[in-house]
Amino acid sequence: IYDYKEKNARIIFGPELVLLGPDEQFTMLSLSGGKPKKANVIRSLVLLLGPDFMTDVVTVETSDHARLSLTLSYNWHFTVDKTDMESAGKIFSVPDFVGDACKAIASRVRGSVAQVPFDLFHRESARLIRSAVFGVDETGKVGPSFNFASNNLTITNIDIQSVEPVDQKTRDSLQKSVQLAIEITTKSQEAAARHEAERREQEARGKLERQKIADEAEAEKSRAALLDLQAQSAAVESTGQAKAEAQARAEAAEIEGSAAVKQAKLKAEAMQIESNAELEQTKARQNAEIDHRERLDALELTKAQEFAKIDSDKFKGMVDAIGSETIKSIAQAGPEMQAKLLNGLGVKSLLITDGNSPINLFNTANGLVGMPGQEG
């Protein structure tokens, strides 16, 4: 939208409702159209950003002077940053972007086709045209797009819709060559199909022969197995009775052996039971003897304790009968007088201690007083 008073323009990205100023008006765009492209065919107030496509007819000539008419269709779109007005203004820097892009692409296509003969172009037309427009990198790979830096237009794809000779003679020659190629291809396919059919027939026949041989071999194996079974049956019939008798004898011997083994096991168990009973009886007798010995020992101990008590009581009675004064007089008298007094008392020996050195009277009582049963 151009303002004639201020002499500046503004760009509006739609769809949007726009109110024009008193001195503003839309800028009319004049674009190329038709096939082939002609200038000032399309008039528009808006510039579409794409993606879209446009079609053009280009006349080319090969290195062997064959003139061809190519119908090419280009996919395109504008690469625009809507927040940058300077970048957005570049899309209007080329008044007729359609005619400019078609002329640039047609120039590249003509230059590339002019370097190759018709046969090569007929076989590899798509690769040659795409390589001419998009370029080739170091690895020989065709580029992804063709960019116009002046207005940020990007061509992303080329579709070759038709290739037709311009000269009638060339067209007839091309038609004949195409028909000949179709006939050659048809005959080649027929020959390949015939050869494949023959090959499959030979394979089927070979499989059939192999199957027949395999069936015959299997039949021979079955016949041999049948003969073997018949021979085995005859052998079984001839040796059946002898085998049955031998088997019966073997079973009888096995039964006898089993019975003998069982009898031996039972005898061993009886002996084990008998030995266990004897062992238990011996243990009981020994336990009884031990118990009897322990009781005798206890009685002997009780008897000895009772005798010791009797001797002790006897000695105590004698001492009490003599009296402490008599014992004191005996201790103060001379040895001869002591012996007489003791002899008169019937005491054969006497031991007097102060109690600091204890004496076991159980062992010495028999020596001092005399054996039990003797008179003191």
Salt bridges, closest charged atoms under 4 A:
GLU24 OE1 - ARG10 NH2 3.00
GLU61 OE2 - HIS65 ND1 3.19
GLU124 OE1 - ARG127 NH2 2.44
GLU196 OE2 - ARG199 NH2 2.14
GLU196 OE2 - ARG200 NE 3.12
GLU201 OE2 - ARG205 NH2 2.89
GLU203 OE2 - ARG199 NH1 2.47
GLU220 OE2 - ARG223 NH1 2.63
ASP291 OD2 - ARG295 NE 3.40
